[in-house]
């Protein structure tokens, strides 16, 4: 059903998420607080850790899509 390559990729993604969550909770990193948004601190740290695990390029693209209006070109 699953290829060995897919399984190892999933394991690496899980490990990066766990490490990022550990960093977010250890260093009290809260992206929502940095952006001036009110959010539950625990949930905010979990979301921050998951975003951190995706990497800087993915996060940049994600926030770029949020900032631009739908249908904007460029």
N, CA, C and O atoms as a GROMACS GRO file, in nm:
protein
  296
    1UNK      N    1   0.082  -0.119   0.000
    1UNK     CA    2   0.000   0.000   0.000
    1UNK      C    3   0.087   0.125   0.000
    1UNK      O    4   0.070   0.212  -0.086
    2UNK      N    5   0.179   0.136   0.095
    2UNK     CA    6   0.270   0.250   0.100
    2UNK      C    7   0.408   0.203   0.058
    2UNK      O    8   0.452   0.093   0.094
    3UNK      N    9   0.475   0.286  -0.017
    3UNK     CA   10   0.613   0.255  -0.055
    3UNK      C   11   0.704   0.286   0.063
    3UNK      O   12   0.671   0.368   0.149
    4UNK      N   13   0.819   0.220   0.066
    4UNK     CA   14   0.915   0.244   0.174
    4UNK      C   15   0.962   0.388   0.174
    4UNK      O   16   0.986   0.445   0.280
    5UNK      N   17   0.973   0.448   0.057
    5UNK     CA   18   1.016   0.589   0.046
    5UNK      C   19   0.914   0.682   0.110
    5UNK      O   20   0.951   0.777   0.178
    6UNK      N   21   0.784   0.655   0.087
    6UNK     CA   22   0.678   0.737   0.147
    6UNK      C   23   0.678   0.725   0.298
    6UNK      O   24   0.657   0.823   0.369
    7UNK      N   25   0.702   0.604   0.347
    7UNK     CA   26   0.702   0.581   0.491
    7UNK      C   27   0.818   0.656   0.557
    7UNK      O   28   0.800   0.717   0.662
    8UNK      N   29   0.937   0.651   0.497
    8UNK     CA   30   1.051   0.720   0.556
    8UNK      C   31   1.032   0.871   0.549
    8UNK      O   32   1.075   0.942   0.640
    9UNK      N   33   0.970   0.921   0.442
    9UNK     CA   34   0.943   1.065   0.431
    9UNK      C   35   0.847   1.109   0.542
    9UNK      O   36   0.866   1.215   0.602
   10UNK      N   37   0.746   1.029   0.570
   10UNK     CA   38   0.652   1.060   0.677
   10UNK      C   39   0.717   1.060   0.814
   10UNK      O   40   0.684   1.142   0.900
   11UNK      N   41   0.810   0.968   0.834
   11UNK     CA   42   0.882   0.962   0.961
   11UNK      C   43   0.968   1.086   0.979
   11UNK      O   44   0.972   1.143   1.088
   12UNK      N   45   1.037   1.130   0.872
   12UNK     CA   46   1.118   1.251   0.880
   12UNK      C   47   1.032   1.374   0.908
   12UNK      O   48   1.071   1.461   0.986
   13UNK      N   49   0.915   1.381   0.846
   13UNK     CA   50   0.825   1.494   0.871
   13UNK      C   51   0.778   1.495   1.015
   13UNK      O   52   0.770   1.600   1.077
   14UNK      N   53   0.746   1.378   1.069
   14UNK     CA   54   0.703   1.369   1.208
   14UNK      C   55   0.814   1.411   1.303
   14UNK      O   56   0.790   1.481   1.401
   15UNK      N   57   0.936   1.370   1.273
   15UNK     CA   58   1.050   1.407   1.358
   15UNK      C   59   1.072   1.558   1.354
   15UNK      O   60   1.097   1.619   1.458
   16UNK      N   61   1.062   1.620   1.236
   16UNK     CA   62   1.082   1.764   1.228
   16UNK      C   63   0.972   1.840   1.301
   16UNK      O   64   0.998   1.943   1.362
   17UNK      N   65   0.849   1.789   1.295
   17UNK     CA   66   0.739   1.852   1.370
   17UNK      C   67   0.766   1.844   1.520
   17UNK      O   68   0.748   1.942   1.591
   18UNK      N   69   0.807   1.727   1.567
   18UNK     CA   70   0.833   1.710   1.710
   18UNK      C   71   0.948   1.800   1.758
   18UNK      O   72   0.939   1.860   1.865
   19UNK      N   73   1.054   1.809   1.680
   19UNK     CA   74   1.166   1.896   1.716
   19UNK      C   75   1.121   2.042   1.718
   19UNK      O   76   1.158   2.117   1.809
   20UNK      N   77   1.044   2.083   1.619
   20UNK     CA   78   0.996   2.221   1.614
   20UNK      C   79   0.902   2.252   1.729
   20UNK      O   80   0.907   2.362   1.785
   21UNK      N   81   0.818   2.158   1.766
   21UNK     CA   82   0.730   2.179   1.882
   21UNK      C   83   0.813   2.192   2.010
   21UNK      O   84   0.783   2.275   2.095
   22UNK      N   85   0.915   2.110   2.022
   22UNK     CA   86   1.003   2.117   2.138
   22UNK      C   87   1.070   2.254   2.146
   22UNK      O   88   1.079   2.313   2.254
   23UNK      N   89   1.116   2.305   2.033
   23UNK     CA   90   1.178   2.437   2.029
   23UNK      C   91   1.077   2.546   2.064
   23UNK      O   92   1.106   2.636   2.143
   24UNK      N   93   0.957   2.538   2.005
   24UNK     CA   94   0.854   2.641   2.030
   24UNK      C   95   0.817   2.647   2.177
   24UNK      O   96   0.800   2.756   2.232
   25UNK      N   97   0.803   2.532   2.243
   25UNK     CA   98   0.766   2.532   2.384
   25UNK      C   99   0.884   2.565   2.473
   25UNK      O  100   0.868   2.632   2.575
   26UNK      N  101   1.003   2.518   2.438
   26UNK     CA  102   1.121   2.544   2.521
   26UNK      C  103   1.159   2.692   2.522
   26UNK      O  104   1.195   2.746   2.627
   27UNK      N  105   1.150   2.756   2.407
   27UNK     CA  106   1.191   2.895   2.396
   27UNK      C  107   1.073   2.992   2.397
   27UNK      O  108   1.090   3.112   2.374
   28UNK      N  109   0.954   2.939   2.423
   28UNK     CA  110   0.833   3.020   2.434
   28UNK      C  111   0.810   3.104   2.307
   28UNK      O  112   0.783   3.224   2.314
   29UNK      N  113   0.822   3.039   2.191
   29UNK     CA  114   0.804   3.106   2.062
   29UNK      C  115   0.655   3.103   2.028
   29UNK      O  116   0.592   2.997   2.023
   30UNK      N  117   0.600   3.222   2.005
   30UNK     CA  118   0.458   3.235   1.974
   30UNK      C  119   0.443   3.333   1.858
   30UNK      O  120   0.452   3.454   1.877
   31UNK      N  121   0.421   3.280   1.739
   31UNK     CA  122   0.411   3.362   1.619
   31UNK      C  123   0.295   3.461   1.629
   31UNK      O  124   0.306   3.575   1.583
   32UNK      N  125   0.185   3.419   1.688
   32UNK     CA  126   0.068   3.506   1.699
   32UNK      C  127   0.097   3.628   1.786
   32UNK      O  128   0.054   3.739   1.755
   33UNK      N  129   0.170   3.609   1.895
   33UNK     CA  130   0.208   3.721   1.981
   33UNK      C  131   0.301   3.816   1.907
   33UNK      O  132   0.292   3.938   1.923
   34UNK      N  133   0.392   3.760   1.826
   34UNK     CA  134   0.483   3.845   1.748
   34UNK      C  135   0.409   3.929   1.646
   34UNK      O  136   0.450   4.040   1.614
   35UNK      N  137   0.297   3.876   1.593
   35UNK     CA  138   0.217   3.949   1.496
   35UNK      C  139   0.111   4.037   1.562
   35UNK      O  140   0.035   4.105   1.492
   36UNK      N  141   0.105   4.037   1.696
   36UNK     CA  142   0.010   4.120   1.768
   36UNK      C  143  -0.131   4.064   1.769
   36UNK      O  144  -0.228   4.139   1.785
   37UNK      N  145  -0.144   3.934   1.752
   37UNK     CA  146  -0.276   3.870   1.750
   37UNK      C  147  -0.300   3.797   1.881
   37UNK      O  148  -0.208   3.738   1.938
   38UNK      N  149  -0.422   3.801   1.928
   38UNK     CA  150  -0.458   3.731   2.050
   38UNK      C  151  -0.495   3.586   2.016
   38UNK      O  152  -0.574   3.562   1.925
   39UNK      N  153  -0.437   3.492   2.089
   39UNK     CA  154  -0.466   3.351   2.067
   39UNK      C  155  -0.433   3.274   2.194
   39UNK      O  156  -0.354   3.320   2.277
   40UNK      N  157  -0.492   3.157   2.207
   40UNK     CA  158  -0.459   3.069   2.317
   40UNK      C  159  -0.310   3.036   2.308
   40UNK      O  160  -0.266   2.989   2.203
   41UNK      N  161  -0.232   3.060   2.414
   41UNK     CA  162  -0.087   3.042   2.405
   41UNK      C  163  -0.043   2.900   2.367
   41UNK      O  164   0.053   2.883   2.292
   42UNK      N  165  -0.111   2.801   2.418
   42UNK     CA  166  -0.072   2.663   2.387
   42UNK      C  167  -0.100   2.630   2.242
   42UNK      O  168  -0.015   2.574   2.173
   43UNK      N  169  -0.218   2.665   2.194
   43UNK     CA  170  -0.253   2.641   2.055
   43UNK      C  171  -0.162   2.720   1.963
   43UNK      O  172  -0.119   2.671   1.859
   44UNK      N  173  -0.132   2.844   2.001
   44UNK     CA  174  -0.044   2.928   1.920
   44UNK      C  175   0.096   2.868   1.909
   44UNK      O  176   0.157   2.872   1.803
   45UNK      N  177   0.147   2.812   2.018
   45UNK     CA  178   0.279   2.749   2.014
   45UNK      C  179   0.278   2.623   1.929
   45UNK      O  180   0.376   2.594   1.860
   46UNK      N  181   0.170   2.548   1.933
   46UNK     CA  182   0.159   2.428   1.850
   46UNK      C  183   0.158   2.467   1.702
   46UNK      O  184   0.230   2.408   1.622
   47UNK      N  185   0.078   2.566   1.667
   47UNK     CA  186   0.073   2.611   1.528
   47UNK      C  187   0.208   2.669   1.486
   47UNK      O  188   0.254   2.645   1.374
   48UNK      N  189   0.272   2.744   1.574
   48UNK     CA  190   0.404   2.800   1.546
   48UNK      C  191   0.504   2.688   1.521
   48UNK      O  192   0.584   2.695   1.428
   49UNK      N  193   0.502   2.585   1.604
   49UNK     CA  194   0.593   2.472   1.586
   49UNK      C  195   0.571   2.400   1.455
   49UNK      O  196   0.667   2.361   1.388
   50UNK      N  197   0.446   2.382   1.416
   50UNK     CA  198   0.416   2.316   1.289
   50UNK      C  199   0.464   2.401   1.173
   50UNK      O  200   0.521   2.349   1.077
   51UNK      N  201   0.441   2.533   1.180
   51UNK     CA  202   0.489   2.623   1.075
   51UNK      C  203   0.641   2.622   1.067
   51UNK      O  204   0.698   2.624   0.958
   52UNK      N  205   0.706   2.619   1.182
   52UNK     CA  206   0.852   2.614   1.184
   52UNK      C  207   0.903   2.486   1.118
   52UNK      O  208   1.006   2.488   1.051
   53UNK      N  209   0.833   2.378   1.138
   53UNK     CA  210   0.878   2.250   1.082
   53UNK      C  211   0.870   2.249   0.930
   53UNK      O  212   0.942   2.173   0.865
   54UNK      N  213   0.785   2.331   0.873
   54UNK     CA  214   0.770   2.334   0.728
   54UNK      C  215   0.885   2.408   0.659
   54UNK      O  216   0.911   2.386   0.541
   55UNK      N  217   0.953   2.495   0.731
   55UNK     CA  218   1.068   2.564   0.674
   55UNK      C  219   1.035   2.705   0.631
   55UNK      O  220   0.919   2.744   0.621
   56UNK      N  221   1.140   2.781   0.605
   56UNK     CA  222   1.124   2.923   0.576
   56UNK      C  223   1.059   2.949   0.441
   56UNK      O  224   0.976   3.039   0.430
   57UNK      N  225   1.093   2.872   0.339
   57UNK     CA  226   1.034   2.895   0.207
   57UNK      C  227   0.883   2.871   0.210
   57UNK      O  228   0.806   2.950   0.155
   58UNK      N  229   0.842   2.765   0.274
   58UNK     CA  230   0.700   2.734   0.282
   58UNK      C  231   0.626   2.842   0.360
   58UNK      O  232   0.519   2.886   0.319
   59UNK      N  233   0.685   2.886   0.472
   59UNK     CA  234   0.621   2.990   0.554
   59UNK      C  235   0.612   3.122   0.477
   59UNK      O  236   0.509   3.190   0.484
   60UNK      N  237   0.718   3.158   0.404
   60UNK     CA  238   0.716   3.281   0.325
   60UNK      C  239   0.603   3.275   0.222
   60UNK      O  240   0.527   3.371   0.208
   61UNK      N  241   0.592   3.164   0.150
   61UNK     CA  242   0.486   3.149   0.050
   61UNK      C  243   0.348   3.153   0.115
   61UNK      O  244   0.255   3.212   0.060
   62UNK      N  245   0.335   3.090   0.231
   62UNK     CA  246   0.208   3.086   0.302
   62UNK      C  247   0.162   3.227   0.342
   62UNK      O  248   0.048   3.265   0.318
   63UNK      N  249   0.253   3.304   0.403
   63UNK     CA  250   0.216   3.439   0.446
   63UNK      C  251   0.198   3.533   0.328
   63UNK      O  252   0.120   3.628   0.335
   64UNK      N  253   0.271   3.508   0.221
   64UNK     CA  254   0.253   3.590   0.101
   64UNK      C  255   0.112   3.571   0.045
   64UNK      O  256   0.048   3.667   0.004
   65UNK      N  257   0.065   3.446   0.044
   65UNK     CA  258  -0.071   3.418  -0.003
   65UNK      C  259  -0.176   3.481   0.088
   65UNK      O  260  -0.281   3.524   0.040
   66UNK      N  261  -0.150   3.486   0.215
   66UNK     CA  262  -0.245   3.545   0.309
   66UNK      C  263  -0.254   3.696   0.289
   66UNK      O  264  -0.362   3.753   0.293
   67UNK      N  265  -0.139   3.760   0.267
   67UNK     CA  266  -0.136   3.906   0.254
   67UNK      C  267  -0.199   3.953   0.124
   67UNK      O  268  -0.262   4.059   0.121
   68UNK      N  269  -0.182   3.878   0.017
   68UNK     CA  270  -0.234   3.922  -0.113
   68UNK      C  271  -0.382   3.890  -0.124
   68UNK      O  272  -0.428   3.785  -0.079
   69UNK      N  273  -0.458   3.980  -0.183
   69UNK     CA  274  -0.600   3.953  -0.204
   69UNK      C  275  -0.616   3.837  -0.304
   69UNK      O  276  -0.529   3.811  -0.386
   70UNK      N  277  -0.728   3.770  -0.293
   70UNK     CA  278  -0.754   3.658  -0.384
   70UNK      C  279  -0.760   3.710  -0.526
   70UNK      O  280  -0.822   3.812  -0.554
   71UNK      N  281  -0.695   3.638  -0.616
   71UNK     CA  282  -0.696   3.674  -0.756
   71UNK      C  283  -0.592   3.776  -0.796
   71UNK      O  284  -0.587   3.817  -0.912
   72UNK      N  285  -0.509   3.820  -0.700
   72UNK     CA  286  -0.407   3.920  -0.732
   72UNK      C  287  -0.298   3.855  -0.817
   72UNK      O  288  -0.261   3.740  -0.794
   73UNK      N  289  -0.248   3.928  -0.912
   73UNK     CA  290  -0.144   3.878  -0.999
   73UNK      C  291  -0.012   3.938  -0.955
   73UNK      O  292  -0.005   4.056  -0.921
   74UNK      N  293   0.094   3.858  -0.956
   74UNK     CA  294   0.227   3.912  -0.924
   74UNK      C  295   0.285   3.843  -0.814
   74UNK      O  296   0.397   3.875  -0.773
   0.00000   0.00000   0.00000
